[in-house]
Amino acid sequence: MPEKQEFTPNPLFCRECVDRIVVPDVVGDDLTAIIEEKMKKAGFYYRIAYRVKEKDSMVNKLLFKDYGRIGGENEDKKMQDLVGIRIMLYFEDDMAIVRNLLDTIFVEPGIWETTENTEYEFKAMKVNGIYRLPDYLAKSIINPDLAEYVDDTFEIQLRTNSFEGWHEIEHDLRYKGSAFGEGNEALARKMNSILATLELCDDSLVKLLEDLGHNHYKMRKWDNMIRCHYRLKFNTQPLNQKIIDIFDQDKELAKLFFKASREPAITEMWKNTSVEIPELTLDQIIRIVNQLSVHDERLYAAFAEIDSEREKRNVGKRKKFEPFTKLGIYSVFNAKTLLDTSNAKEIEVFKKATSYIYSWIKSRYSETFVDMPDEISDYVGALPGYSIFITYDEKRMNFKERTTHIDSKVANRIWISTATIKKTDEGMTFTVSNEYAEPQERYRDLENILFSRPNFYGEIADNVGIIDIERLKESFKEICMDDVDDMKALIEASDRQFPVIVFVDTEGGMLEEFDVGYFSFLVGYYAHIKVIKDQETAKRFAMDYDIDSSKVGQSITVFYKNGRRETNLREEIDAFRFEVIKFEQKKYWNERGIRAYRRQLIAQIRCDNVN
């Protein structure tokens, strides 16, 4: 008997090669957008999800399938589901319709695989199709090592809501493992009976709604009859009274619309090539079905009257142009401070600070405004989407800049930066404002405000120095008894612009948990951070600000510029919860305890600055 030949795994089928595959966000964004546009126009009830195959799962599949091995069963095949779309449908009879319609979107029809069940077997219904990726998306994927083994295709999975959850369970327990294998036949049978029940539920739901629609037909409730039979996402607008009157006069005509196949009408809406996705009305489905199959002259006449009446209502509207509306302006950073002139002459400080601002402007705008001078001077420039206004008077030590530019990612948003440096009786004043303008009706999340200080502000703080009563630093200052009066003067100064945050940690440990160094790095240029570690200073601080001295040992107090004060003791800090939302990365999670409090405190400081 010949010895069994052992194969050496392909060395490329490893985590290192898989890790080098990069699927950019545009692949998921565009695939879902392409499909959803059609699904919405057709009026389906659905949900959609996108995924990139997990790294470990991909390695396991490459090894298991052994793609490309000469003489192997997958010698001429590649992995086809690097990316996938799952469409969950609410009604079982939509499965076949959607499958057929999906074949009309992409260059080639899909290659479909479905579950083959016998009369003695039940499995979660699987309907999977493989499609060729659009060329521009295929080219955007980086795959330096495994291009010969991973196809430029993607998988679409169709599921009903009833089976959606069980697909995951069955895939993991039956396909990836053998949980229902030998010795578990009785439980496997129970699993099959559950799947059979779910299949029956899908069938029963459609049958129930058809029966309900028939009841509405008998009661001449034509709106509900149409909604139950077609089971699409109609808006709330009722049938036009002209159509209702015709159905009331001819019940058999109404029956033709109840008995009509759903698929032709859905296909007609799917083929809609308009840019906008219109709301689906009951009138619209009656119009389409009449044009496709019923061909009733009374309805043709009724729709002609409906269109004529609509045309008359819209005549005046077409000639009227909507006026432009004023954009709202929203702050994302504000500072009104002094420049540090303690270590250099005022003119040197002025020239150095303005050079940082001008370098920032020139680095951003030089390719747009090619005539910008190399050295700072008066300059005015305006082009579509961009503007620069600079006044520079070195003799009087007076400088102002105002620049605007369009947002490269968010439509209808314009960014506005303003900065002034001016010699006054108070000293070398330095003001900065960063804002954006956009339509006022746009939704803004007040819990997660935009915050953005221009880079030149940090460079000036580092290399020149910014004074808000005292110099701002990206670090904290430890306070002892000798410093208490100075800190109190800072806290109570009426012209202080930025908050003072006092950390008390006489017991040890809280500052490390909070990571006060990192916190100072984040907010140090628009907040004063003080740390108290010795008990004597902590008691004095507690007495000055009426805080319980027995609990002040681990506490954080924030003094805002408007006199508002907030103190949180350790037990309150440990109880904090913070909801983290990363919109661009589409990530969301909840944090608890001291790190949650740190996030909350940073958000509050930035919100206070913006407001």
N, C-alpha and C positions, 0 to 999 in steps of 0.2 A: 504493500500500500504506500503510495507516494507521500512524502512528508508535506504537511501543510506549510505553504509559503507565507512567511511573515513579511509585511510591508513596513518600511520605515516611513513615519509620518513626514509630510512635506514640511521642511524647516521654516517655510514662510508662514505656515498656519500657527502663528504664535501671537501673544499679546502685544509684543513690541511692534509688529507689522500692522496689527489692527489699530493700535493707538495712533499710528501716523495717518489714518484715514480721517479726513475733515469734511463734514457735511455742513455747509453754511446754512444759516437760518433761512435764507431766501428759498431754499428747496421746500421746506415745510410751509412757509408763508404762501408761496405761489401755488403749490399743488392744492392746498386747502382752499385758497381763493378761487382757483379755476373751477374746482368741483362745486364749491358752495354757491357760486354765482348761478350755476344751472339748477342746483337743488332748490334754491330760493325762488327762482323764476317759475319752476314747475309746481311749487307749493307743497313739497313734501314735509311731513313731520319727521325730523331726523336730528341726530347729533353726530359730530365728526371729531375724530382725534388723529393726531399725527405722532409718529415715533421714529427715531433712529434706532436700529438694532443695538442692544446692549453689547458692550465689548466682549464680555465672557461668553455670552450666548453666541456671538459671531464666531469666536474661536472654536467653541464646541461644535458648531454646525459645520465649519470648514473641515475639522478633523473627522467628524462622523460621516459626512458625505464624500470626503476625499476627492474633491473636484479636481479634474484634470489628470488623474492617474491613468496612465496607459494601461488598457485592458480592464479598467474598472467600470462599473455601471454608470458612473458620472464623468466618464472621460471627456465627453463633449459638452458638459454642462457647467454652468456657473451659478453662484449664489445670486438669487434674484430679489431678495427682500431686505437689502440694506436699509431702505426706508419704506415705511408703510403708512397707509391711510386706513382707518377703520370707520365705517359708516354704520351707525345704529339706527334702524328704522322702527317706527312704532307699529306698523301694520305688516303682517306677513306677506300679503299679496303685493306689497310694494317691492319686494326683493327681486322678482323677475323683471319688473318694469325698470328699476334702477340699473340692474345689470345690463339690460339691453341699451339703455340710454348712455351709460358710461362708455360704451364702445364707440359712440359718436363723437367723443370729445378729443381723443388723442389720435395720433397719426395712424396707428394700427389698432385693430380690435384687441381686447384682452384675451389672454389664454386662461380659461376658467377651470377651476377644480371644485367639485361639490361632493358632499358626503353621500355615499351610496349605502343606504340602509335597507335591510331586508324586513320582511314582516315580523321577524322574531327579534329584531335588534333595534335599539334606539341610541342615537348619539346626538350630541349638540350639532345642529345643522351648520355645516361649514360651506361658505360660498366665497372662494378666494380667486381674485384675478390678477394676472401679471401684465403690466403695461410698460412700454418703453418710455423712459423719461424724456421730456422735451430736451432738445439738444443743448439749449443754453443752460439748463439746470444740470444736465449730466456733466458738462464741461466745468461747472463751478465746484464739483466735488474733487477733493485732493486725495489721491490714492496711489502713492508712489511704489508700493510693493506688491499689491494684490490685484491690480487691474485685470490680470489674466484670469482671475478666479471669481471676481465679483462683477456681475453684469450691470449695465446702465439701465436698470429697470426698477420698478417699485411695485409693491403689492397693495391691492385694495381688498379689504375684507368687508363683506356685508354680513350684518348680524341683525336679528330682531332684539328689541329690548329684553324680552324674556330670556333669551339664550345668552345674552352678552356676558353676564358674570360666570355662567357655567363653562363657557369656552375657556376661560383662564384656568379654571380648576381642572377641567379635563385635559388641557394641554400639559399642565404641570404634572398631574398625577398619572395620566395614561401615556402620554407621548414622551415626556422627559423622564418619567419613572415607571414603576410597575406596581403602584399602590393597589390596583384592583386586580392583581395577578393571582396566581395559584394560592388557594387557601382562603380567598376572600370572595368566592363566587356568590354567596348569599348577599353580601353587601354590594357587590357589583350589580346584582339584579335589582336591588333597591335603587341604586343610582340610575339604572336604566328606566325604572318606573317613574322617577322624578323627571327625567328628561322627557319621557312620554307625556307626562302631565303638562310640562311647559309647552310642548308642541301642540297639545290639545288647547291650551290657553290661547296661543296665537291664532289658531283656527277659530276658536269660539268667539274671540273678540270681534273678528271681522264679521262672522255670522250674526252676532248680536246686533252690531250696528246696521247691518243690512235689514234685519228684522225690524229694528227701530225705525229705519227709514221707510219701510213698507207701512208701518203703523201711521207715520206722519202723512204718507201718500193717501191713505184711506181717510184721514182726518182733514185733508186738503191743507196741510201745513207745509207749503212748498219750500220755504226757507230751510226748515229742519230736514226735510226729505233730501235736499241737495247736499247739505252738510254731512249727513250720515252716509250717503252713498259714495260721494267723491272723497271724503275724508282728507281734505287738503287744508292748508292754513289760510282760510278765508278771513278777511277783516270782518268787522261787526256790521257793516252796511247791509241792510236787508235788500231783498229783490225789489226791483223797480215795480211800481204799482201797475204799469202797463203789462208787464209779464205776468204778474199775479192774476190780473183780470182775464188774460187769455187762458191761463191754466184753469181758472175757475169755470170758464165756459167750456173747456174741452179737457176733461180729466184724462182721457186716453192719450192726449198729446203730452201731458205731464208725465204719464207713465213711460213714454219713450225715453225721456231724460233720466228716469230712475233706472231703466233697464239698460241704458247705453253703457258700453265698455268704458272704463276709466282711462285706459292706456292711450288711446288716440288723442284725447284732449290734453292729457299730461304731456305727451310728446310734443304737441303743438306749442305749449307754453315753454317747454324745455328749449325749443328751437328759437325762441325770442332773442334777437341779436341787439336789442336796444341796450344802451349803456346803463340806464337806470333799472332798478328792480322794482317793478310796480306792485302795489298791493293787489292781492287777488280778491276779486269780488264775485258774488254769486251771479251777477249779471254777466260777467266775463265768461264764466264756464258755460252758461246757457247759450251765449253768442257763439262760442267755439263749437260746442256740440251740434248746434243747429247748422252751422256752416259745414261741418264734417259729415253729418249723417242724416239729420232729421229734415232739413230743408223746408221748414214751414214758412209760408209767405207772410202769415200774420206776424210772426216774430221778426222777419226781415223788416217789415213796415214799422213795427214797434221800435226796433233799434235805430232805424232811420230817423224817427221822431226824437228819440233820446239823444242821438248825436246832434241833431239840429238844435235842440234846446240848449245843449252844452255849448255848442258853437256860439250861440247868441250871448250866453253868459260870459264867454271868454273874449269876445270881440274887443271890449273896452280894455280888458287886462293886457292884451297883447301890445297895445299902443302905448301903454304906460310903462316907463322905465323906473325901476326901483332905485331910489337914491343910495349913494354910498353911506354906510353907517360908520360912526366914529369908533376907532379901535380903543379897547381898554388898555391901560398901562399898568403893569404889575411889577413891583419891586422884587429883586432877588438878592440885593446886598446894598447896605448903606453904611457910610463911615464919615464922621466929621471930627477930625483930630488935628494935632499939631505935629510937625516934623521935629525931630531931635536936633537942636542946634548947639548942644552943649560941648560937642567935640570938634566942631568945624564952623567956619564962617558961614553966615546966612547965604551969601551968594553961591558958595560952593555946594551947600545943601540944596539950594534951589536948582542949580544946574544938574547936579547928580540925580535928583529925584525926577526932574522932567525928562532927562535922557532915558530913564527906565520906561517911562510912559511912551515916549516917542518910539523907542525901539520895539515896544509891544505893538504899537499901531503899524509901524512900517513892516514888521514881520508878517502881519495879517493882511495888509492892504496893498503892498508894493506891486503885486502882479495885477491888481485891478487898476490902481492909480500909478501908472508907470512914470509920471512926472514928479512924484514926491521927491523933495530935496533930501540929500544925504544927511544934512545936519538940520536940527530942529529950527523951525521958523514959522511964520504965519502961513497957513495953507487952507484952501477951501477946495473940495472936490465933491462932485455928485454924479453918480451913474445909476442906472436902474438897479435897485436893490441895495445900494451902498452910498454912504456919504461920510465925509470927513470935514470937521471944522476945528481949526487950531488957531489960537491967538497966543503969541509968545512975546513978552516984553521983558527982556533980561534986566534992563536998567531999573525998572520999577518992581522987578521980581513978581510978575503977574503972568500966570499961565492958565489956559483953559482948553480942554478938548471935549468934543462931542462926536462920537462915531456911531454909525448905524450899519447893520448888515442883516441880510435875510438868514433865517435858520436853514441849515442844509438838510434837516430831517423833518421838521414840523412845518407843514404848509400854513401860509398866512400868519407867520410869526416873524417879527422884526426885533432884533436885539439893539439896545441903546446903552452906550457907555458914556458916562460923563465924569470928568475929574477936573479939579481946580487946585492950583497951588498959588498962594497969594501972601505977600507980607502984610501983616496987620499989626495993630497995637498988641494983640494977644501973642503974636509970634508968627511963625511960618505955618499958616493954616493949610490943611490938606483935606479936601472933601472928595468922596468917591460915591458914585451911584451907578448901579447896574440894574437895568430894567428890560422887560420885553413888552411888546405891544401885539395884541391879537384880538380877534372878534370877541366881544363881551359875552356872547351867548355860548361860547365854548365851555365845556365842563372843566372845572378845576377842582382837584382833590385838596380840600382845605387841610386835611390831616397829614398830607405829604407834600408840603410846599416845595417849590423850586428854590434852590439856594446856590448862588454862584458868585464868588468874588473874582475880579480880574487878576491875572497873574502878576501884573506890575505892582499890585498892592502888597503881595508877599515879598517881592524883590526889594521894594522900598523899605518894608519893615525889617528885612534882614540886613540891608546894606546902608541904610540911612538912619532908620529908627522912627517909630510912630509913638506919639505921646497921647495918652488919654489919662490926664492927671499924672500918671507915671508911665514909663515906657512899657509897651506891650511886648511879650516874648512868647515863643513857642515852648515854654517850660513853666513849671510851677515854682513858687517861692515858699520856703518853709518859714513859718512865723514863730518867733519866740516872744517873751514878754517885752523885750526892747522894741519890737516892731508893732506892737498892738496899737499904739496911738496913731502911727502912720497908716496902718490898715483901716482904722476907724475913720480917719480923715478921708481916705479914698472912698470908703463905703458911703459916707455922708455928704460927699461933694455934690453940689447941685448941678454942676456942669459935666459930671461924668457921663460918658456916652455908652459905655459897654458894661455888662454885668460883672459882678464880683462873685466868684464861687469859692466858698470856704469849706475845705475838707477837714474834719476832725477825726483823728484815728489814734487815740491814746492807748488802745488795746493791741494794736498791730494787726496786720493782715488785710484790712479793708482796702487800703490803697493799692496793694498788689492785685487783689481781685478786681478792683475797678479799672486798673491800669491807668493811673492818673497821668503817667508820662505820655501815653498815646493820646489820651483825652486832651492834654495840653497842646500836643502837636496839631490836633484837629481844630481847636477853637482858640488857641492862644493869642492870635492876632485880632480877635474881636471879643475877648473876655479876659478877665484877670483871675488867675488861679492861685489860691493860697492854701497852704497845708499846715495844720497844727497837730503836733505829735505829743507834746508834753502836757501833763495834767493841769499844771498851774495856769498855763496860757489858755487851756480849754475852759477852765472854770471862769477865768476873766471874760472870755468870749461869751460864755453862756449867761453870765451876769449882765453884760452890756446889752444883750439882745433877748433877754427874758426867755431863755431856753432851759429846760429841765437839766440841771447840772449832773444828775445821776444817770442821764441817758445821752448826754451830749458826746460821750466818749467815742462813739462811732456814728457820725452824722454828716450830712451835706446840706449847706445853706447857700441859697442863691439870692443875691441882692440885685434886683433890676434897677435901671436908671430912674424909673418913675416912682421909686419908693416901695414898690411891691417886694415882699420877701417870702421865700418858701423854704421851710426846713423839713427835711426828712430824716428820721432816725433809722437805725439799722433794721429794725423789724419791719418798718414800712418799705425800706429799700428792697429787702428780701422778698416782699410780697408783690413787687412790681411785675407787670406783664406788658409786653410790647409787641405789636403786630408789625412784622417786617415785610414790606412790599417792594420788590425790585421789578419795576414795570418793564424795563428794557430786556432784562433777562427772563421775564415771566416767572419770577420766583416769589414764593410766599411762605413764611413760617412765623411761629410765635416764639419769643424768647421770654425767660423768666429770671427773676432775681436781679443781682447787681449789674450784670451786663445789659439786661433789659432797661434798668434805670439809666445807665449810661446813654443808651440810644435815645431814650425819652428826653434826657437832659440836653443832649446835643440838638435834638429836634426843637425843643423849647427855646434854646438860645438863638438858633437860626430864625425861628419864627418871630421872636422878639426883635431881631435885627431887621427882618423884612417888613414888619408891621410898623 
